Each structure stands twice: as C-alpha cells, then as structure tokens.
Amino acid sequence: MPSQLTSLGHQHTVKVVNTRWSRVQESLTTQEAADLLHVSRPYLIGLLDKGLIPYYRLRSHRRIRLEDLLAFREKFDAERHAALDELSRLSQEAGLYDE
C-alpha cells in the first residue's frame, strides 16, 4: 500500500481492484471479467470464442482465471501503447506536430 500512496502523491493513476478478485477467488464470471476489462459482456464472450483469453466451463458457465485475464490485459495494453507510439512517430515524420 505505501507504493500506491507514493504513486498518488506523484499524480499517477492507481486502480484498486475489489478484494473479491483476490487470491481467494481466482476465477471470474464472464460479467466480472468484462467489468475488470471495462468492456461489455458480449465483447468479452467474443474474445473468449476467438481463443484470445483462456477459459474453462463450470457446468454450462464460462469461468476465466484471474491470472489469465490480467495477462491478457497486460499484453493488450502493451500492444496498444506500441501502436500509439508508432502513430506518434509517423505523425512527427509527416510534420503534423508543431516544433
């Protein structure tokens, strides 16, 4: 917690994850997973069906391991940042930024 408070002091964004998604509960429902990713449940189901996020079934219900969901989010964020960096570089090369 002290490192999170330091981040707040430096005006960084800190996200607090609900304790129900802690080590005690290592698998999530599709709605919980969608909420954590800030996407709709149908969009999340599409990601699952495409095989982008591993899941398992508990009877007829899909469950996503928290570890798998966080790994997907980290990879997705890294790819998004790389794409934005490339877009910024191309814009600078094209002279679209004022000096």
DSSP file (Angstrom, degrees, kcal/mol; ACC not computed):
  #  RESIDUE AA STRUCTURE BP1 BP2  ACC     N-H-->O    O-->H-N    N-H-->O    O-->H-N    TCO  KAPPA ALPHA  PHI   PSI    X-CA   Y-CA   Z-CA
    1    1 A M     >        0   0    0      0, 0.0     4,-2.0     0, 0.0     3,-0.3   0.000 360.0 360.0 360.0 -35.6    0.0    0.0    0.0
    2    2 A P  H  >  +     0   0    0      0, 0.0     4,-2.1     0, 0.0     5,-0.1   0.887 360.0  52.7 -59.0 -37.4    2.8    2.6    0.6
    3    3 A S  H  > S+     0   0    0      1,-0.2     4,-2.0     2,-0.2     5,-0.1   0.865 107.7  51.8 -66.6 -33.4    3.9    2.4   -3.0
    4    4 A Q  H  > S+     0   0    0     -3,-0.3     4,-2.1     2,-0.2    -1,-0.2   0.887 109.0  50.3 -67.4 -38.0    0.4    3.1   -4.1
    5    5 A L  H  X S+     0   0    0     -4,-2.0     4,-2.0     2,-0.2    -2,-0.2   0.875 108.5  52.3 -67.5 -36.3    0.3    6.1   -1.9
    6    6 A T  H  X S+     0   0    0     -4,-2.1     4,-1.4     2,-0.2    -1,-0.2   0.910 107.9  52.2 -62.9 -42.1    3.6    7.3   -3.3
    7    7 A S  H  <>S+     0   0    0     -4,-2.0     5,-2.9     1,-0.2     3,-0.3   0.900 108.3  50.4 -61.2 -41.1    2.0    7.0   -6.8
    8    8 A L  H ><5S+     0   0    0     -4,-2.1     3,-1.6     1,-0.2    -1,-0.2   0.897 106.7  55.0 -63.4 -39.0   -0.9    9.1   -5.8
    9    9 A G  H 3<5S+     0   0    0     -4,-2.0    -1,-0.2     1,-0.3    -2,-0.2   0.794 108.0  49.1 -64.1 -28.3    1.5   11.7   -4.4
   10   10 A H  T 3<5S-     0   0    0     -4,-1.4    -1,-0.3    -3,-0.3    -2,-0.2   0.223 120.8-110.7 -94.4  13.7    3.1   11.8   -7.8
   11   11 A Q  T < 5 +     0   0    0     -3,-1.6     2,-0.3     1,-0.2    -3,-0.2   0.791  67.5 147.7  62.4  33.7   -0.3   12.2   -9.5
   12   12 A H      < -     0   0    0     -5,-2.9     2,-0.4    -6,-0.1    -1,-0.2  -0.668  54.3-105.3 -90.2 153.0   -0.2    8.7  -11.1
   13   13 A T        -     0   0    0     -2,-0.3     2,-0.4     2,-0.0    -5,-0.0  -0.634  35.7-168.4 -78.2 133.1   -3.4    6.8  -11.6
   14   14 A V        -     0   0    0     -2,-0.4     2,-0.5    -6,-0.0   -10,-0.0  -0.991   6.4-155.2-124.1 128.5   -3.9    3.9   -9.2
   15   15 A K        -     0   0    0     -2,-0.4     2,-0.6     2,-0.0    -2,-0.0  -0.899   4.4-153.3-105.2 127.9   -6.6    1.3   -9.7
   16   16 A V        -     0   0    0     -2,-0.5     2,-0.4     0, 0.0     3,-0.0  -0.886  12.1-147.1-100.3 120.5   -7.9   -0.5   -6.7
   17   17 A V        -     0   0    0     -2,-0.6    19,-0.0     1,-0.1    -2,-0.0  -0.730  28.6-102.0 -89.7 133.3   -9.2   -4.0   -7.6
   18   18 A N    >   -     0   0    0     -2,-0.4     3,-2.3     1,-0.2    -1,-0.1  -0.207  27.7-124.2 -52.0 137.7  -12.1   -5.2   -5.5
   19   19 A T  G >  S+     0   0    0      1,-0.3     3,-1.4     2,-0.1     6,-0.3   0.689 105.6  74.7 -63.8 -17.2  -10.9   -7.7   -2.9
   20   20 A R  G 3  S+     0   0    0      1,-0.3    -1,-0.3     4,-0.1    -2,-0.1   0.682  92.4  57.3 -69.6 -13.1  -13.4  -10.3   -4.2
   21   21 A W  G <  S+     0   0    0     -3,-2.3    -1,-0.3     3,-0.1    -2,-0.1  -0.081  89.2 111.3-101.2  32.0  -11.0  -10.7   -7.2
   22   22 A S  S X  S-     0   0    0     -3,-1.4     3,-0.8     1,-0.0    44,-0.1  -0.116  93.6 -74.8 -91.7-168.3   -8.1  -11.6   -4.9
   23   23 A R  T 3  S+     0   0    0      1,-0.2     3,-0.3     3,-0.1    -3,-0.1   0.764 126.7  68.1 -61.6 -24.8   -6.3  -14.8   -4.4
   24   24 A V  T 3  S+     0   0    0      1,-0.3     2,-0.7    -5,-0.2    -1,-0.2   0.917 109.2  35.1 -62.1 -42.3   -9.3  -16.2   -2.5
   25   25 A Q    <   +     0   0    0     -3,-0.8    -1,-0.3    -6,-0.3    41,-0.0  -0.891  69.1 169.7-114.5 100.1  -11.3  -16.1   -5.7
   26   26 A E        +     0   0    0     -2,-0.7    40,-3.3    -3,-0.3    41,-0.4   0.520  60.2  60.2 -92.2  -5.2   -9.0  -17.0   -8.6
   27   27 A S  E     -A   65   0A   0     38,-0.3     2,-0.3    39,-0.1    38,-0.2  -0.943  67.6-155.7-124.4 150.0  -11.7  -17.4  -11.2
   28   28 A L  E     -A   64   0A   0     36,-3.1    36,-2.2    -2,-0.4     2,-0.1  -0.846  17.9-118.2-121.0 152.2  -14.2  -14.9  -12.5
   29   29 A T     >  -     0   0    0     -2,-0.3     4,-2.4    34,-0.2     5,-0.2  -0.376  40.6-104.1 -74.0 167.4  -17.6  -15.0  -14.1
   30   30 A T  H  > S+     0   0    0     32,-0.5     4,-2.4     1,-0.2     5,-0.2   0.871 123.1  51.6 -64.1 -34.7  -17.8  -13.5  -17.6
   31   31 A Q  H  > S+     0   0    0      2,-0.2     4,-2.5     1,-0.2    -1,-0.2   0.917 110.1  47.9 -68.7 -41.8  -19.5  -10.4  -16.2
   32   32 A E  H  > S+     0   0    0      2,-0.2     4,-2.1     1,-0.2    -2,-0.2   0.912 113.3  48.5 -63.1 -41.9  -16.8   -9.9  -13.5
   33   33 A A  H  X S+     0   0    0     -4,-2.4     4,-1.8     2,-0.2    -2,-0.2   0.915 111.3  49.6 -64.4 -43.4  -14.1  -10.3  -16.2
   34   34 A A  H  X>S+     0   0    0     -4,-2.4     5,-2.3     1,-0.2     4,-1.0   0.911 110.3  51.0 -61.7 -42.6  -15.9   -7.9  -18.5
   35   35 A D  H  <5S+     0   0    0     -4,-2.5     3,-0.5     1,-0.2    -1,-0.2   0.904 108.6  51.3 -61.4 -41.5  -16.2   -5.4  -15.7
   36   36 A L  H  <5S+     0   0    0     -4,-2.1    -1,-0.2     1,-0.2    -2,-0.2   0.846 115.0  42.1 -66.2 -34.0  -12.5   -5.7  -14.9
   37   37 A L  H  <5S-     0   0    0     -4,-1.8    -1,-0.2    -5,-0.1    -2,-0.2   0.535 109.1-124.5 -87.1  -7.7  -11.6   -5.0  -18.6
   38   38 A H  T  <5S+     0   0    0     -4,-1.0     2,-0.3    -3,-0.5    -3,-0.2   0.909  71.6 117.8  61.4  44.5  -14.2   -2.2  -18.9
   39   39 A V  S   <S-     0   0    0     -5,-2.3    -1,-0.3    -6,-0.1    -2,-0.1  -0.848  71.2 -90.4-129.8 168.1  -15.9   -4.0  -21.9
   40   40 A S     >  -     0   0    0     -2,-0.3     4,-2.1     1,-0.1     5,-0.1  -0.421  33.9-118.0 -76.1 157.4  -19.3   -5.4  -22.4
   41   41 A R  H  > S+     0   0    0      1,-0.2     4,-2.5     2,-0.2     5,-0.2   0.916 114.7  53.2 -62.3 -43.8  -20.0   -9.0  -21.6
   42   42 A P  H  > S+     0   0    0      0, 0.0     4,-1.8     0, 0.0    -1,-0.2   0.889 108.6  50.7 -60.4 -36.6  -20.8   -9.8  -25.3
   43   43 A Y  H  > S+     0   0    0      2,-0.2     4,-1.8     1,-0.2    -2,-0.2   0.924 110.3  49.6 -64.4 -43.3  -17.5   -8.3  -26.4
   44   44 A L  H  X S+     0   0    0     -4,-2.1     4,-2.4     1,-0.2    -1,-0.2   0.912 107.0  54.6 -60.7 -43.2  -15.7  -10.4  -23.8
   45   45 A I  H  X S+     0   0    0     -4,-2.5     4,-2.9     1,-0.2    -1,-0.2   0.885 106.0  53.6 -58.5 -38.9  -17.5  -13.6  -25.0
   46   46 A G  H  X S+     0   0    0     -4,-1.8     4,-1.8     2,-0.2    -1,-0.2   0.901 107.4  50.0 -61.9 -41.2  -16.2  -12.8  -28.5
   47   47 A L  H  <>S+     0   0    0     -4,-1.8     5,-2.2     2,-0.2     6,-0.8   0.900 112.4  48.0 -62.9 -40.3  -12.7  -12.6  -27.1
   48   48 A L  H ><5S+     0   0    0     -4,-2.4     3,-1.4     1,-0.2    -2,-0.2   0.935 110.7  50.2 -64.7 -46.3  -13.2  -16.0  -25.4
   49   49 A D  H 3<5S+     0   0    0     -4,-2.9    -1,-0.2     1,-0.3    -2,-0.2   0.808 107.8  54.0 -64.3 -29.9  -14.6  -17.6  -28.5
   50   50 A K  T 3<5S-     0   0    0     -4,-1.8    -1,-0.3    -5,-0.2    -2,-0.2   0.541 115.7-117.4 -79.5  -6.8  -11.7  -16.3  -30.6
   51   51 A G  T < 5S+     0   0    0     -3,-1.4    -3,-0.2    -4,-0.4    -2,-0.1   0.642  78.8 126.2  81.6  14.5   -9.3  -18.0  -28.1
   52   52 A L  S   <S+     0   0    0     -5,-2.2    -4,-0.2     1,-0.2    -5,-0.1   0.761  76.0  34.4 -77.4 -24.6   -7.7  -14.8  -27.1
   53   53 A I  S    S-     0   0    0     -6,-0.8    -1,-0.2    -9,-0.1    -2,-0.2  -0.993  88.3-127.2-129.9 124.3   -8.4  -15.4  -23.4
   54   54 A P        +     0   0    0      0, 0.0    11,-0.3     0, 0.0     2,-0.3  -0.368  37.0 165.4 -67.1 148.8   -8.3  -18.9  -22.0
   55   55 A Y        -     0   0    0      9,-0.2     2,-0.3    -7,-0.1     9,-0.2  -0.958  22.7-147.7-152.5 169.3  -11.4  -20.1  -20.0
   56   56 A Y  E     -B   63   0B   0      7,-2.4     7,-2.9    -2,-0.3     2,-0.4  -0.911  22.3-113.6-135.8 166.2  -13.0  -23.2  -18.7
   57   57 A R  E     -B   62   0B   0     -2,-0.3     2,-0.6     5,-0.2     5,-0.2  -0.855  11.6-163.3-106.7 137.9  -16.5  -24.3  -18.1
   58   58 A L  E >  S-B   61   0B   0      3,-3.3     3,-2.0    -2,-0.4     2,-0.5  -0.924  78.1 -53.0-114.5  99.4  -18.2  -25.0  -14.8
   59   59 A R  T 3  S-     0   0    0     -2,-0.6    -2,-0.0     1,-0.3     0, 0.0  -0.579 124.3 -21.2  58.4-115.1  -21.2  -26.9  -16.0
   60   60 A S  T 3  S+     0   0    0     -2,-0.5     2,-0.4    -3,-0.1    -1,-0.3   0.397 121.3  94.4-100.4   4.0  -22.7  -24.6  -18.6
   61   61 A H  E <  S-B   58   0B   0     -3,-2.0    -3,-3.3   -32,-0.0     2,-0.3  -0.778  70.4-129.4-102.7 138.9  -21.0  -21.4  -17.3
   62   62 A R  E     -B   57   0B   0     -2,-0.4   -32,-0.5    -5,-0.2     2,-0.4  -0.609  23.5-168.3 -80.1 142.8  -17.7  -20.0  -18.6
   63   63 A R  E     -B   56   0B   0     -7,-2.9    -7,-2.4    -2,-0.3     2,-0.5  -0.995   6.5-155.7-132.1 140.9  -15.0  -19.1  -16.0
   64   64 A I  E     -A   28   0A   0    -36,-2.2   -36,-3.1    -2,-0.4     2,-0.2  -0.959  20.5-124.2-118.1 129.4  -11.9  -17.1  -16.5
   65   65 A R  E  >  -A   27   0A   0     -2,-0.5     4,-2.2   -11,-0.3     3,-0.3  -0.539  17.6-133.0 -70.4 135.2   -8.8  -17.4  -14.3
   66   66 A L  H  > S+     0   0    0    -40,-3.3     4,-2.7    -2,-0.2     5,-0.2   0.889 106.7  55.9 -55.2 -42.0   -7.8  -14.0  -12.9
   67   67 A E  H  > S+     0   0    0    -41,-0.4     4,-1.8     1,-0.2    -1,-0.2   0.894 108.5  47.1 -59.3 -41.8   -4.2  -14.7  -13.8
   68   68 A D  H  > S+     0   0    0     -3,-0.3     4,-2.2     2,-0.2    -1,-0.2   0.889 112.1  49.9 -67.5 -39.7   -5.2  -15.3  -17.5
   69   69 A L  H  X S+     0   0    0     -4,-2.2     4,-2.4     2,-0.2    -2,-0.2   0.921 111.4  47.6 -66.5 -43.6   -7.3  -12.2  -17.6
   70   70 A L  H  X S+     0   0    0     -4,-2.7     4,-2.2     2,-0.2    -1,-0.2   0.862 110.9  52.2 -66.6 -35.3   -4.6  -10.0  -16.1
   71   71 A A  H  X S+     0   0    0     -4,-1.8     4,-2.3    -5,-0.2    -1,-0.2   0.909 110.2  48.7 -65.2 -42.3   -2.0  -11.4  -18.6
   72   72 A F  H  X S+     0   0    0     -4,-2.2     4,-3.0     2,-0.2     5,-0.2   0.930 111.5  49.6 -61.6 -45.5   -4.4  -10.6  -21.5
   73   73 A R  H  X S+     0   0    0     -4,-2.4     4,-2.6     1,-0.2    -2,-0.2   0.905 111.1  49.1 -62.3 -41.6   -4.9   -7.1  -20.2
   74   74 A E  H  X S+     0   0    0     -4,-2.2     4,-2.2     2,-0.2    -1,-0.2   0.922 114.0  45.3 -63.8 -44.5   -1.2   -6.5  -19.9
   75   75 A K  H  X S+     0   0    0     -4,-2.3     4,-2.4     2,-0.2    -2,-0.2   0.918 113.8  49.6 -64.7 -44.0   -0.4   -7.9  -23.4
   76   76 A F  H  X S+     0   0    0     -4,-3.0     4,-2.4     1,-0.2    -2,-0.2   0.913 111.3  49.0 -62.3 -43.8   -3.3   -5.8  -24.9
   77   77 A D  H  X S+     0   0    0     -4,-2.6     4,-2.6    -5,-0.2    -1,-0.2   0.901 110.5  50.8 -63.0 -41.4   -2.1   -2.6  -23.1
   78   78 A A  H  X S+     0   0    0     -4,-2.2     4,-2.2     2,-0.2    -2,-0.2   0.911 111.7  47.1 -63.1 -43.1    1.5   -3.2  -24.4
   79   79 A E  H  X S+     0   0    0     -4,-2.4     4,-2.1     2,-0.2    -2,-0.2   0.890 112.2  50.7 -65.1 -39.3    0.3   -3.7  -28.0
   80   80 A R  H  X S+     0   0    0     -4,-2.4     4,-2.3     2,-0.2    -2,-0.2   0.923 110.8  48.2 -64.5 -44.6   -1.9   -0.6  -27.7
   81   81 A H  H  X S+     0   0    0     -4,-2.6     4,-2.4     1,-0.2    -2,-0.2   0.896 110.8  51.2 -63.6 -40.2    1.0    1.5  -26.4
   82   82 A A  H  X S+     0   0    0     -4,-2.2     4,-2.2     2,-0.2    -1,-0.2   0.904 110.4  49.0 -63.2 -41.3    3.2    0.3  -29.2
   83   83 A A  H  X S+     0   0    0     -4,-2.1     4,-2.3     2,-0.2    -2,-0.2   0.900 111.8  48.8 -65.6 -40.7    0.7    1.2  -31.8
   84   84 A L  H  X S+     0   0    0     -4,-2.3     4,-2.3     2,-0.2    -2,-0.2   0.890 110.2  51.4 -66.6 -38.7    0.2    4.7  -30.3
   85   85 A D  H  X S+     0   0    0     -4,-2.4     4,-2.4     2,-0.2    -2,-0.2   0.914 111.0  48.3 -62.5 -42.7    4.0    5.2  -30.2
   86   86 A E  H  X S+     0   0    0     -4,-2.2     4,-2.5     2,-0.2    -2,-0.2   0.906 110.9  50.4 -64.6 -42.1    4.2    4.2  -33.9
   87   87 A L  H  X S+     0   0    0     -4,-2.3     4,-2.2     2,-0.2    -2,-0.2   0.900 111.1  49.2 -62.1 -41.4    1.4    6.5  -34.8
   88   88 A S  H  X S+     0   0    0     -4,-2.3     4,-2.2     2,-0.2    -2,-0.2   0.913 110.9  50.0 -63.6 -43.6    3.1    9.4  -32.9
   89   89 A R  H  X S+     0   0    0     -4,-2.4     4,-2.3     1,-0.2    -2,-0.2   0.919 111.4  48.1 -62.0 -44.3    6.4    8.6  -34.7
   90   90 A L  H  X S+     0   0    0     -4,-2.5     4,-1.8     1,-0.2    -1,-0.2   0.882 110.5  52.0 -64.9 -38.3    4.7    8.6  -38.1
   91   91 A S  H  <>S+     0   0    0     -4,-2.2     5,-2.7     2,-0.2     6,-0.4   0.896 109.9  48.8 -64.9 -39.9    2.9   11.9  -37.4
   92   92 A Q  H ><5S+     0   0    0     -4,-2.2     3,-1.3     1,-0.2    -2,-0.2   0.918 110.4  50.8 -65.6 -42.8    6.2   13.5  -36.4
   93   93 A E  H 3<5S+     0   0    0     -4,-2.3    -1,-0.2     1,-0.3    -2,-0.2   0.845 108.6  52.4 -62.5 -34.2    7.8   12.3  -39.6
   94   94 A A  T 3<5S-     0   0    0     -4,-1.8    -1,-0.3    -5,-0.2    -2,-0.2   0.499 116.5-116.3 -81.9  -2.7    5.0   13.7  -41.6
   95   95 A G  T < 5S+     0   0    0     -3,-1.3    -3,-0.2    -4,-0.3    -2,-0.1   0.756  72.4 136.0  77.4  24.7    5.4   17.1  -39.9
   96   96 A L      < +     0   0    0     -5,-2.7     2,-0.4    -6,-0.2    -4,-0.2   0.561  53.9  75.5 -83.1  -7.5    2.0   17.0  -38.3
   97   97 A Y  S    S-     0   0    0     -6,-0.4     2,-0.3    -5,-0.2     0, 0.0  -0.850  84.2-122.1-103.2 140.8    3.4   18.3  -35.0
   98   98 A D              0   0    0     -2,-0.4    -2,-0.1     1,-0.1    -3,-0.0  -0.584 360.0 360.0 -76.2 141.3    4.4   21.9  -34.4
   99   99 A E              0   0    0     -2,-0.3    -1,-0.1    -4,-0.1    -2,-0.0   0.452 360.0 360.0 -83.9 360.0    8.0   22.4  -33.4
